[in-house]
Amino acid sequence: MGSIFRSEYMSLCQVFLQTDSAYACVAELGELGLAQFRDLNAEASTYQRKFVNEVRRCDEMERKLRYIEEEVTKNEIQVDDASFHIKAPQPKEMGELEANLEKIEDELLQINSNTKTLQRNYTQLMEMKAVLDKVKLLLDSDARAQAAMSISEASRGEAGPIQVGVAPKFVDFEKENRGDTELKFITGVIDLAKTSAFERFMWRMCRGKVYVRTMNVEIPPPLGSLDPATFKSVFILFFSGEALSGKVKKICAGFHAEIYNCPDNVVERAQLGTKVQMQVEDMKSVLGKTIDHRQRVLHAAGKNVKLWSYKVLKIKSIFHTLNMFSIDVTQKCLIAECWVPTVDLPQINDALRAGTAMSGATVMPVLNEMETHETPPTYFKLNKFTIGFQNIVDAYGIANYREVNPAPWTIITFPFIFACMFGDAGHGIVMLIAAGLFLVFEKRIIEAKVKDEIFNTFFGGRYVIFLMGLFSIYTGVLYNDFYSKSINIFGSQWLNPYTMAELNGTEVLGANSDQDLDFTFSPNEAFKHSEGPYPFGLDPVWNLAKNRLNFLNPMKMKMSICIGISQMFFGVVLSLLNHTYNRSAIDIFFVFIPQMLFLCCIFVYLCIQVIIKWIFFWAEPKMIFGQYYPGSNCAPSLLIGLINMFMMKSREVGFVKGNHAPADGIPKVEDQLDQCYLQLWYPGQGTAEMILLAIAVISIPVMLLVKPLVQLAQHKAGKPISGGHGHGGEGDGEFNFGDVMVYQAIHTIEFALGCISHTASYLRLWALSLAHAQLSEVLWDMLLHMGLTMMTGYGGAALMFVFFSIFAMLSVGILILMEGLSAFLHALRLHWVEFQSKFYGGTGIQFEPFAFMKLLRQSEGLED
């Protein structure tokens, strides 16, 4: 269990380290994870520290590692995992690791640059090939002659505007004395999305003197490229004259079109096409070899990138810690200050000796304990079971140094409070199985290093969930609630005293004879008095009773009040442990005792009345210790009794039913069935309650005034002020009576009013339990009951399968996850506010040692 009841004793130590052995010693302390170093250079900037250059080198190595890991991940290459338990590299290994990373980065940069160049050349070759293929279709036909005649007519104004995609009407080409050499053309490739705008712009800027033809092509991606195939448009522009040539090229450049020179001669085009095809094949071969080499480099890097990352992280954290040390005047010794658990000082010394031996230094480190008045950090030694419950407490606030820790009590009370609101044995079994799977496959899940935050939240609280499921099964059996149905294990202790003839036509039977019977039995006639109550939990007959809620609601409400007051009482008792540890007699006599009297005289007294009512008021009248106790229908009202206690009203002993009880003290059976109740529980009850109320009222000014006045007297007498921790007392500078009075008034009012509001707050145990049971019953009636009664035969079996699937999904999604989260949050609030406020400060400082394991888990996203 470790030191979970109170935090560990902490020592502030000063460590003198030789410069040559400081790195190895800090590395050993990082593996141990038990030293929290203080920054002795807080006033110095980052650039004024001794090991700033080493930290920068580590930053540069981290940058290179990020680049390498991005390249490995981008190419979908598996990154091999590495163990967190690798040793921190020695300083001499830092240069080798740095050179290795630089070599891999330079190689990847060079390969990526060459690959991009090759891919760009490959794309250009494929575009050139597409141009040659499309130009062959255009120029090796009569289209060129038609285009030449069209341009000639356009230049003389004999032809109308050329419409894109519509072949113009040409005249005989030979009637004009013009050679083929006057007609020029330009070919190239442009993005498909720009084609339409390119054609319109070319027409307008050249005033119809350029004939544009385009054909869509698909350019396949180069080898090694993750981009999809691109769709482009091959264009050929016909025009005449040098003036248009320059303008056309400028327009092509403006649209980022690639121009490829295409020969006029058919033979030359064929030869160029063959040459381009050969270059494409050669480019594929070169690209393939380059990509294969790149893959080999990335595969080799993927096997070690995690290992390198962990090594660099450890090196950087060591130098960052060394920057917190001060340097003596000789520049040969580093001085560190750190908080360590007192009980672990021998392990710290062993780690320092191991580091010195590893570095080969001859001077051993020196560790001295220092005297200090600073508040030490809070540290609990935890294991995988207790850490989940400690996290629940720490979420509210870190415990003060050596303060009573709520976590060990939370291990029991938290699952139980949760189960009171989640009381269903069936749902508890599902929760128990889910947590059990986490426990069975615990090692595999830890080794998998799952980074999903929600999954890690559930896995981190696996032991909490396991106990919540176990306690839910217990309360579910106690409530006799199994998926909203009761189980008759021991046999009901209620019987049906009526015959069917007597029941026929009465309100006991439903309106139709087909309906289920809703029984509302008289306790005197239906209860088996000789056998006593149901052995454990709720009698299953109440699942059929018409007045079931009238019975369950008071029972769960009183149970909630008793549980809540018991937990608050225990919280006040735990405050006594704090006062005793602090040796504060003033807190014991003038804070704890008045609080206990106030709580007991009103609220514990109410719980005692509840228990007495459960024990002594049975279904039939009884004489116990010479005192007559009537049936349960004549039991006294707790609420009215509490009101009368505060109102100090006089009450009579006996029954209130028109006349007093008979002289013999036992009324007749017919009188017992009248509406009656006892006004007093016992003789002298009114006087006793007045005394209890007076004690409770007197306790409030005692809590408010005595402690501040005693401290004021101690201050005037020049004596040490007792019980002044944290609010203007000893160790807080000058004594201020006003601040002490305000502080004490706040705590007094908070406790007095809190006892009332917190008691009412525990009624959520009843409310959420009722809501959970009713939701479960609704799901049963609307799904399983409907599936069982709607159809028979094979069709009914198939329908039942569908209904059960829906029932299972809704049960897990709503009743287990959502209702479970709701009950968890309410249990969390009851512990933080109602329970811990009685004794827990929660204003401590968390112990955060220098630990490689924690740093590595944070780097992997496994911890916050």
Protein Blocks (a to p, Z undefined) as FASTA:
>chain_A
ZZmkbccddddddddddfklmmmmmmmmmmnopaccddfklmpcfklpfklmmmmmmmmm
mmmmmmmmmmmmmnopacddddfkbccddfklmmmmmmmmmmmmmmmmmmmmmmmmmmmm
mmmmmmmmmmmmmmmmmmmpcklmmmmmmmmmmmnopaccddehiacddddfklpccdfk
lpccddddddfklmmmmmmmmmmmnnopaccddddddddddehiabdcdddddddddded
jklmmmmmmmmmmnopacddddfblklmmmmmmmmmmmmmmmmmmmmmmmmmmmmmmmmm
mmmmmmmmmmmmmmmmmmmmmmmpccdfkopaccddddddfklmmmmmmmmmmmmmmnop
abdcdddddddfbdcdddddddfklmmmmmmmmmnoccdehiacfklmmmmmmmmmmmmm
mgcfklmmmmmmmmmmmmmmmmmmmmnopabfklmmmmmmmmmmmmmmmmmmmmmmmnop
gehiacdfkopabdcfbdfklmgopakbcfbfkbccdddddfklmpcfknopafbhjdfk
lmmpmklmmmmmmmmmmmmmmmmmmmmmmmmmmmmmmmmmnopaklmmmmmmmmmmmmmm
mmmmmmmmmmmmmmmmcfbdcdeehiacddfklcccfklmmmmmmnopacdedddehiac
dfkopacfklmmpccddfbfbghklmmmmmmmmmmmmmmmmmmmmmmmmmmmmmmnopac
ehighihpahiapadfklmmmmmmmmmmmmmmmmmmmmmmmmmmmmmmmmmmmmmmmmmm
mmmmmmmmmpgcjllmmmmmmmmmmmmmmmmmmmmmmmmmmmmmmmmmmmmmmmmmmmpn
olaccdddddfklmmmmmnopaZZ
